[in-house]
Amino acid sequence: MKTKKLNLWIEGARLRTLPLAIAPVAIGAGAADSVQAFDLGLSVLALAVALFLQIGVNFANDYSDGIRGTDDHRVGPLRLTGSKSVKPEAVKLAAFGFFLLAGVAGLAIVLITGFYWLLAVGAAAIIAAWFYTGGKSPYGYAGLGELAVFVFFGLVATIGTTFIQVGFVEFNAVLGGIASGLFASAVLMVNNIRDIETDALYSKKTLAVRLGKKPAIAIFLLMIWLPFLILGFFSLLYPATMLGFMALLLVVPATVIVATAKTPKELILVLKLTSFAALAYALSLALGLFVVFF
C-alpha cells in the first residue's frame, strides 16, 4: 500500500517535465564556463532551485486544476487531485513544500553571492508558479502560460545561472535562454493542444484555445525549430556546439506526429519527444561551450 501511495506521488510530481528545469541551468553553466567563470557549487544550487520550482508548480497545477474540475475528463497521465487519489490539501501542501525548498536553495545563492536583489526574482518566480493556475484569476487560464514559461524557464533560469557566477548579463546566456525558453514553451503548447477540447469546456482559455488548433500547431513548430537557428550561430563561434543538431532526431518525429495526429493521445508522445529534445539540445550546447577551455 505504501509503495502504491509513493508511486502516486512520483507520478504526480511529473518527473518527465524535469528536463525543462535541467536544460536552462546546463546552458547557463556552459555560458559561465565560456567566459572562464564556472562555479560547480553555484550551478548545483541553481539546478536545485529549478528542479524544486518545477516539481512545485506541477503539484500546484495538479491542485488548482483538480479543484476546478478542469482535469475531470482530461487525456493523459494521472492527476492526483482530479482522480481523487490524494486529498487536495495534501497536494497543495506538497506544492508549497517544494516552493520552500526552492526558496532555501535560492537564499543560499544570495548569501554566497551577495546579490540580495535576487530575492525579489525568486519571490516573483514562486508567485508566478502558484498563480499560473491558482487564485481567482489564474493567468494560465488567460493564455499567458507560454509567455511565463519562456521568461522563467528560459531567460531567468539561464541568464540567472550564468549571472550568479560571472556577475553580469552574458550574451551566450541570453541566446541560450531564448532557445531554452522556446523549447519549454513548446512543451506547454503541445500539452495545451492535446487538452484543447476539455480546456475549452471548462473555460480554460489557453493560448491554444484562443488561437485554435491549426494556428497553435504552427506556433508549436516555430518554437521547436527556431532554437536550431540560434544553434547555427553558436556553431560558428563554438564548433563543438554542433552536437546540438543531434536533437533533430527527436524534433523531426515530433514534427511529423503533431502535423498528422488525429487524436489527443498521439500528442503525449510529442510532449515527451519535445521535452527530451530540449534536454539533448541544452546538454550538447553546454558541452560545446565547456569544450572551448578543455
N, C-alpha and C positions, 0 to 999 in steps of 0.2 A: 504493500500500500504506500509506504514511504517513497519507494522507488518510482511508483506511478506519479505521485504528487511532485516529486523532483523533476520528472520528465515534463510534466505540465508547465512548470515554471521555466524550464530551459526552452521549451517551445515558445512560451510567452515572451521570453527575452528576445526572440527573433535573432539568434546568433548569425544567421545568414546575412544580416544587414551590417555586421561589424566590419567587413571590408571597406565600407564607406567611411568609417571612423579611422581606420588604419591608413587609407590612401593619402589624405591630405597631410598627415603627420610625416609619412615617409617622404613625400615630396619636399615638405618644409625642412626636414633633416638634411636631405640631399642638397637643397639650396643653401643651407648654412655651411655645409662642407665645401660647396663650390667657391666660397669666399674664405675657406680655411678657418671656420669658427664653430665646427660641430662640437656639441656637448652631449654626451650619451645620457647623463643624468637628467638634464632638462628635456631631452627628446622623450625619454621614458615617462616623465611626468606629463608631458603634453599628450602622449598616447593614452595615459590613464584618464586624463580629462575627457578626451574624445570618446573613448570606449564607454566610460561611465555615463556620459551625456547621451550617447546613442541608446544604450540599454534603458536609461531613464525615460527618454522620450518614447521608446517603444512601449513601455509599461503605461506611460501617461496616455498615449493614444488608445491603447487597449481599454483602459478605464473609461476615458471620456466618450469614445465611440460606443463602447458597450452600454453605458448607462443611457445613452441617447437612442439606442436601438439600431444604430447605423450598421452594426455588424451582425444583425439577426439573420440576414439572408445573403451574406457575402460569399464569394467564391475564393477559396484559398486556405492557407494554414489556419489552425485553431487560434481563436482568441479567448483568453481566459475569462473575461467579463461577459462577452457576448454569448459564449457557450455555457455560462453559469457553472463553469468548472471550479472557479475560485470566487470567493466573496469580493465584491467591488472594492471595499475599503482596504482589503489586503493588497490588491493590485495598486491602488493609489499610494499606499504606504511604501510599496516596493519602488515606485517611481521616485518618490521624494528621498528614499534611502540612497538611490543611485545618484540623484542630484547632489545630495550631501557629500557623497564620496568624490564626485567631480569637483565640488567646491573645495574640499580638503586638498586635493591634488593641485588645484589652481592656486590655493593660498600658499602652498609650498613653493610654487614657482615665483609668486610675488615676493615672498620673503627672501628667496635666493637672489633674485634679480634686482629687487628694489623698485620695480615698475608697479607702484601701487595703483595707478590708474587702471591696470588690468583687472582689478576687482570689479570695476563697472562693466567691463567687457564680459566677464564671467557671469555677472548678475543678469546682463542682457541675454546671454545665451540660455540660461536656465529659464528666464521668463518666456523667451521665445519657444523653448521646448514645451513648456506647460500649456501656453495659450495657442499652440498650433491647433489642438482640438479641444482644449479645456476652456473653462469660463463661459460666460453668457454669449460672447460674440467671437468664437474662435476664427482666427484668420485663415486657417486651413479650409474652412467652410466657405471662404470668400474668394478662393482661387489664388491665394498668395503663398501657398506652401512651397512651390518650386523656387520662388524668389528667396524665401527664408533659408531653404536648404542650400541654395547657391552661395548665399552670404556666409552662413555659419559653418557649413561642412565643406565649403570651398575656400573662399577668401580668408575668413577669420582663422580657420584652423591651420591653413597652410602658411599664410603670412605670419600668424601668431607664433607658430612653431619656430620659424626662422628668426623672427624678431627677438624672442627671448634669448636667443643665442648670439645674435650679431648686433642688436641694439638699433637697427634701422630697417626700413621697409626695403627689402631686397628684390630686384627686378625678376630674378628667376622664380622667386616665391610667388610673385604676383601672377606671372604667366601660368605657373603650375597650379595656383589656386583657382584660376579661371577654368583650367582643364578639369581639375578635381570637382569643382562646383557643377560643371556641366554634366559630368557623369552622375553625381549624386542627385541632381535634379531629374536626370533621365530615369533613374530608378523609381523616383516618386511618380513621375509622369506615367510610366508604364503600369505602375501599381494602380494609379487612378483611372487609366484607360480600361484596365481589367474590371474595375469596380464601377464603371461609369453608369450603368443602369441602376444598381442599388443605391449609389450615392445620390443620383437624381431623385430617386424615390423618397429619400429621407432629407431632401433639401440641402445636401452637402455639395455646394457649388464649387467643386474643384476646378482647376484650370481646364481639365479635360471635359468636364460637364459644360462649362461655359463656352468652350470653343467647338465642341462636337468631336466625334471620334476621328474623322479623317484629318482635320487640322491638328489635332493633338498628336496623332501618329507622325505627321510631318515634322512637328516640333521635336518630338522624341528622337527622330532620326537625325535631325540637325544637332541635337545635344550629344549624341554618341559619336558623330563623325567630326565635329569641329575640333575636339581635342587633338586629332591627328594633324591638323594644320599647325597647331601650336607645337606639336612634337617635331614637325618638319623644320620649324625654326630652330628648336633646340638642337636637332641633329647637325645643323650647320656649324654650331659653336662647340657642341659636345658630341662627337660622332658615336660614342658608346650608347647614347640615349636612343639610338635607332632600334635597340632591342624592344622598345616600347611598341613598335609596329606589330609585334607578335600578338598583341591584344586584339588585332583584327581577326584572329582565328575565333574569337568569341563574338566580336561585333558583327561580323558578316552573317553568321547564322541567326543572330538576334534580329538583324535587319530583315532577313528573308521571312522569319517566322512572324514578326509583327506586321509585315506587309501582306501576309496571306492568311493570318489566323481567322478562324470562323467562330471560335468560342472563347470565353474568358479564361478557361483553364489552360489554353495554349500559351497565354501570356505569362503564366507563372514561370515557365522555362526562360522566357525573355528576361524577366526580372532577375533571375539567377545569373544568366549569362552576362547581363549588364553590370551587375554587382561585382562579379569576378573579373570582368574586363577592366573595371575601374581599378581594382587592386593590382592586376597584372600590369596595367599601364603605369600606375604610380610606382610600383616597386622597380620596374625597368627604368623609368625616368630617374628615380632616386639613385639607383645603382650606376647609371650613366654619369650622373653628377659626381658621385663619390669616386668613380674611376679616375677622374681628372687628376686627383692628387695621390693616387696609389703609387 
